[in-house]
Amino acid sequence: MDDLNAMLEPGMRVRHPDRPDWGIGQVQSNIGGRITVNFPDTGKVVIDGSRVALMPVFES
């Protein structure tokens, strides 16, 4: 899982695979496998990249 999350950079849009109700979030930071994502309705969430593989969203 780390390999997929390692490519995530601030500004990228992602979905949480287990929480589709959170919608599309924007990566704020990715430091040491801890990824901070700002979701529209949920707010900022810090995700352990070794446990969750976030899904990049490329459509506009």
Buried (B, 14 or more C-beta within 10 A) or exposed (E): EEEEBEEBEEEBBBBBEEBEEBBBBBBBBBEEBEBBBEBEEBEEBEBEBEEBBBEEBEEE
